Amino acid sequence: MLDLTYEMPTPKTIAGAKHDWELVIGMEVHAQVSSNAKLFSGASTQFGAEPNSNVAFVDAAMPGMLPVINEYCVEQAVRTGLGLKADINLKSAFDRKNYFYPDLPQGYQISQLYHPIVGEGEVLVEMGDGTARMVRIERIHMEQDAGKSIHDMDPHMSFVDLNRTGVCLMEIVSRPDIRGPEEAAAYIAKLRQIMRYLGTCDGNMQNGNLRADVNVSICLPGAYEKYQETQDFSHLGTRCEIKNMNSMRFIQQAIEVEARRQIAIVEGGGTVDQETRLYDPDKGETRSMRSKEEAHDYRYFPDPDLLPLEIEQAWVDDIAAKLPELPDEKKARFIEAFGLTDYDASVLTAEVESAAYFEEVAKGRNGKLAANWVINELFGRLKKEDHDITVSPVSPAQLGGIIDLISSDAISGKIAKDLFEIVYTEGGDPAQIVEERGMKQVTDTGAIEAALDEIIAANPAQVEKAKVNPKLAGWFVGQVMKATGGKANPKAVNELVAQKLAS
């Protein structure tokens, strides 16, 4: 979708006791970089390893151990920035963000506050109803992840797993451009899609590889437009941050719940405190976690163990030249090259593996027919069995073979569905299966006419009814198909039935 001929979606409005209120949302998305090693050590990033088995001396903050930058993580951050049409900063630097937490052995987090590696970019978020929101990216910076505290293994003690400590994160910070829960979920989905196409983050929210801090505030209608004109945040309400969200559904629920909480406070004459909150999906509420820290609370200062990071424009250009085709461009090409609808192209490009599968099936064939079979038959069956395209028992060559048999009139659509079931469950070459099992459709009009004549002769009353009401002709079509075991060419049957009943 490159023509950008979409309208902006209407902001979400929530009715309070006194006023209608609009939502304003900004997001800080933490995406784990797809890399075999951590940001400042050679320790593995493998998920699910034995606790504290992926920990280098640097990660454990052993005395005298110094961080060494992982160039591949830098490359992945640059690649992500390019994919989001963002500015790449050739000079950036790491800072220490000081705070104590049991799963952060250093007592500080190495991050980028003042000089991030990626500057301003943008993400086009389509809402599926002919509208789209352009969400501005403020920055992307790299930082190391913390470990994990475990509180449910013993009633008296907590445990710490440092496997995640030092894993490279990209924090993608948006402007407050998102205007509703559905948009927030769609924004996360679009970011995930782009990064999966780029290969920079696998987007696995269940494993914590993609999670978001959601900043929510409310304002009266018209106030947001004043903010856009002036960039003065005083026109907007006080924001609260909902921390560590890793579910699209819970993100939407939390935004709705938090917005209603703020509306009740403001309309009751109170003041919303800027703070960090947690969402409890079981109770359907957000609860205070801590007051919202500002930069000075963390005592940021340049990390003395790491030199400023300087990269060359030629290196960035080389990465840009090797970028894959991204979702918006691929979708536009599918619509143009294969004559697909916007919806079908969106479904087929949702995942990079699905797009590759479809393109192989559609190559040299009718694109619309290929899309129909991939989306309705294959995707439908895979979804029913809770599988994805990567484990499809039907290869692109096999599905393409079924489509070839339909296009050549060797089989009908009904026979094709039976054939698809055989290929899905048993495998095999579609053409060979059709030949061996006698599944070719009957195209001999003489044989079809003979079957039809017998049916007409045996049902004179039905013939008279059909002559009065042509809609009843379908009964004869069905009888012929039944008599021929479903193998008769439907088009030929319909033509012959029309001729016979008209005479």
Protein Blocks (a to p, Z undefined) as FASTA:
>chain_A
ZZopaccddddddddfkbccddddddddddddddfbdfkbcbdfbehiaehklccfklno
pghiacdddfklmmmmmmmmmmnopacdfbdcddddddddfklmnopacddfklcfbdcd
dddddehlopacddddfbdcdddddddddfklbfkbccddfklgopacdddddddfbfbf
klmmmmmmmmmmmmmmnopagoiaknopaccddddddddehjlmmmmmnopaklpccddd
dehiabfklmmmmmmmmmmmmmmmmmnopacddddddddfknopacdfbdcddfklnopa
cdfkbccddddfklmmmmmmmpccdfklmmmmmmmmnopafklmmmmmmpmklmmmmmmm
mgopafklmmmmmmmmmmmmmmmnopafklccbdfklmmmmmmmmmnomacfklmmmmmm
mmmmngpjfklmmmmnopaccfbfklmmmmmmmmmmmmmmlmmmmmmmmmlmmmmmmmmm
mmnnopacfklmmmmmmmmmmZZ
